[in-house]
């Protein structure tokens, strides 16, 4: 019985402040910045002032995007598996945790599914046509046809430009190895309503 309550306490701590656990496993750990509003709290590695150079190009409505019950996060499996891409893996994990925490704070139901953009050992789900209106989702020996207009699609993209693009139900978080963490921090501050752009 004591183990059960200990497990419950540990899980509660992880849910309340998940970014602490993810970032503490990252070698460039520094003090985290905590930003809160009536929606909830978000933890970032960088301060708001350090993110001003990252543009948010948006043709989407944030409240519309927050209403999706299913979110697919797309990433190239090479970025998850490479020793050179630790920032992409950490950013991916922090995004999943922060979106789920947002759902908890907002009393919303959200299912977050990580999807690789091609076959990889570390992938449970993968697809090769995620930009189409309808796309195929492959899981082990099962195949699903997904109506892409009914789900939020977030892409973590390796790019020389550090920027956020939002168009309809597509969100592209673009950055290089050093910049992707900053891009994610800016997106989370925007998503939680801490900043406008």
C-alpha positions as CSV (number, residue, x, y, z in Angstrom):
1,X,0.0,0.0,0.0
2,X,2.9,2.4,0.8
3,X,4.4,1.7,-2.7
4,X,1.1,2.6,-4.3
5,X,0.9,6.0,-2.5
6,X,4.6,6.7,-3.2
7,X,3.9,6.0,-6.9
8,X,0.9,8.3,-6.8
9,X,3.0,11.1,-5.3
10,X,5.8,10.7,-7.8
11,X,3.3,10.8,-10.7
12,X,1.6,13.9,-9.3
13,X,5.0,15.7,-9.1
14,X,5.8,14.7,-12.7
15,X,2.5,16.0,-13.9
16,X,2.7,19.2,-12.0
17,X,6.2,20.1,-13.1
18,X,7.3,17.8,-15.9
19,X,9.7,20.1,-17.7
20,X,12.0,20.0,-14.6
21,X,12.5,16.3,-15.1
22,X,13.0,16.5,-18.9
23,X,15.3,19.4,-18.8
24,X,17.4,18.1,-15.9
25,X,18.4,15.2,-18.1
26,X,19.7,17.6,-20.6
27,X,23.4,18.5,-20.4
28,X,22.9,22.3,-20.7
29,X,20.7,22.6,-17.7
30,X,20.1,26.1,-16.3
31,X,17.5,27.5,-14.1
32,X,14.0,27.2,-15.7
33,X,11.7,30.1,-16.2
34,X,8.2,29.6,-15.0
35,X,5.4,31.6,-16.5
36,X,1.8,31.3,-15.3
37,X,-1.6,32.8,-16.2
38,X,-5.2,31.8,-15.8
39,X,-4.7,28.9,-18.2
40,X,-1.8,27.3,-16.3
41,X,2.0,27.4,-16.0
42,X,4.6,26.6,-18.5
43,X,8.4,26.1,-18.0
44,X,10.9,27.3,-20.5
45,X,14.6,27.2,-20.7
46,X,14.8,30.7,-22.2
47,X,13.4,34.0,-21.0
48,X,10.8,35.8,-23.2
49,X,13.3,38.5,-24.1
50,X,15.7,35.9,-25.5
51,X,13.0,34.7,-28.0
52,X,12.1,38.0,-29.6
53,X,14.0,37.2,-32.8
54,X,11.9,34.1,-33.5
55,X,8.9,35.0,-35.7
56,X,5.4,33.5,-35.4
57,X,3.8,33.6,-38.9
58,X,0.2,32.7,-38.2
59,X,-2.8,32.3,-40.5
60,X,-4.6,30.3,-37.8
61,X,-6.8,31.1,-34.8
62,X,-5.3,30.0,-31.5
63,X,-8.5,29.2,-29.8
64,X,-9.6,27.1,-32.8
65,X,-6.3,25.2,-32.6
66,X,-6.7,24.5,-28.9
67,X,-10.1,22.9,-29.5
68,X,-8.8,19.8,-31.3
69,X,-9.0,16.6,-29.3
70,X,-6.3,14.8,-31.3
71,X,-2.9,16.2,-31.9
72,X,-0.3,14.5,-34.2
73,X,3.3,15.5,-33.7
74,X,5.4,14.7,-36.7
75,X,9.1,14.3,-36.7
76,X,11.8,12.7,-38.8
77,X,13.0,9.6,-36.9
78,X,16.6,10.5,-37.7
79,X,16.2,13.5,-35.4
80,X,15.0,11.3,-32.6
81,X,17.7,8.7,-33.0
82,X,20.9,10.7,-33.7
83,X,23.3,11.5,-30.9
84,X,23.8,14.8,-32.6
85,X,20.1,15.8,-32.2
86,X,19.5,15.7,-28.5
87,X,17.7,19.1,-28.6
88,X,15.2,17.6,-31.0
89,X,14.4,14.7,-28.7
90,X,14.1,16.9,-25.7
91,X,11.9,19.4,-27.6
92,X,9.7,16.6,-28.8
93,X,9.2,15.2,-25.2
94,X,8.6,18.7,-23.7
95,X,6.1,19.5,-26.4
96,X,4.1,16.3,-25.6
97,X,4.2,17.0,-21.9
98,X,3.3,20.6,-22.2
99,X,0.3,19.9,-24.5
100,X,-1.0,17.3,-22.2
101,X,-0.6,19.6,-19.2
102,X,-2.4,22.3,-21.1
103,X,-5.3,19.9,-21.6
104,X,-5.3,19.1,-17.9
105,X,-5.3,22.8,-16.9
106,X,-8.1,23.5,-19.4
107,X,-10.2,20.5,-18.5
108,X,-10.0,19.2,-22.1
109,X,-9.6,15.8,-23.5
110,X,-6.5,15.5,-25.7
111,X,-4.8,12.6,-27.3
112,X,-1.3,13.3,-28.4
113,X,0.3,10.9,-30.9
114,X,3.9,11.0,-32.0
115,X,4.3,10.1,-35.7
116,X,7.4,9.6,-37.6
117,X,7.6,11.0,-41.2
118,X,9.2,7.7,-42.4
119,X,9.8,4.2,-41.0
120,X,12.2,4.1,-38.1
121,X,13.0,1.6,-35.3
122,X,11.9,4.1,-32.6
123,X,8.5,4.7,-34.3
124,X,5.3,3.1,-33.3
125,X,3.4,5.2,-35.8
126,X,4.6,6.5,-39.1
127,X,3.2,8.1,-42.3
128,X,4.6,9.3,-45.6
129,X,1.9,11.7,-46.7
130,X,1.0,13.7,-43.6
131,X,0.5,17.0,-45.5
132,X,-2.4,15.7,-47.5
133,X,-6.0,16.3,-46.5
134,X,-6.4,12.6,-45.8
135,X,-3.3,10.6,-44.8
136,X,-2.4,7.1,-44.0
137,X,-1.2,6.2,-40.5
138,X,0.6,3.0,-40.1
139,X,0.9,1.2,-36.7
140,X,2.5,-2.2,-36.6
141,X,0.3,-4.3,-38.9
142,X,-2.6,-1.9,-38.9
143,X,-3.4,1.0,-41.3
144,X,-5.7,3.9,-40.6
145,X,-7.0,6.6,-43.0
146,X,-7.0,9.9,-41.1
147,X,-9.1,12.9,-42.0
148,X,-6.4,15.6,-41.6
149,X,-8.9,18.4,-41.2
150,X,-10.2,16.9,-37.9
151,X,-6.8,16.8,-36.1
152,X,-4.1,19.3,-35.1
153,X,-0.8,18.6,-36.9
154,X,2.4,19.8,-35.4
155,X,5.7,19.3,-37.2
156,X,9.1,19.5,-35.6
157,X,11.4,20.4,-38.6
158,X,15.2,20.6,-38.9
159,X,15.7,24.0,-40.6
160,X,18.3,26.7,-40.9
161,X,15.6,29.2,-40.0
162,X,14.3,29.4,-36.5
163,X,10.6,30.2,-36.9
164,X,7.0,29.1,-36.1
165,X,4.5,28.9,-39.0
166,X,0.8,28.3,-38.3
167,X,-1.7,27.8,-41.2
168,X,-5.1,26.4,-40.6
169,X,-4.6,23.2,-38.5
170,X,-0.8,23.0,-39.3
171,X,1.9,24.1,-37.0
172,X,5.5,24.0,-38.1
173,X,8.2,24.4,-35.4
174,X,11.4,25.0,-37.4
175,X,14.9,25.2,-36.1
176,X,18.4,23.9,-36.2
177,X,20.0,21.9,-33.5
178,X,20.8,24.9,-31.3
179,X,17.6,26.8,-32.1
180,X,14.8,24.2,-31.8
181,X,14.7,24.5,-28.0
182,X,14.2,28.3,-28.3
183,X,11.5,27.8,-31.0
184,X,9.7,25.3,-28.7
185,X,9.9,27.7,-25.8
186,X,8.4,30.5,-27.8
187,X,5.6,28.3,-29.2
188,X,4.7,27.1,-25.6
189,X,4.5,30.7,-24.4
190,X,2.3,31.5,-27.3
191,X,0.1,28.4,-26.9
192,X,-0.4,29.1,-23.2
193,X,-1.3,32.7,-24.0
194,X,1.7,34.2,-22.1
195,X,2.8,36.1,-25.3
196,X,0.8,37.3,-28.4
197,X,3.6,36.8,-30.9
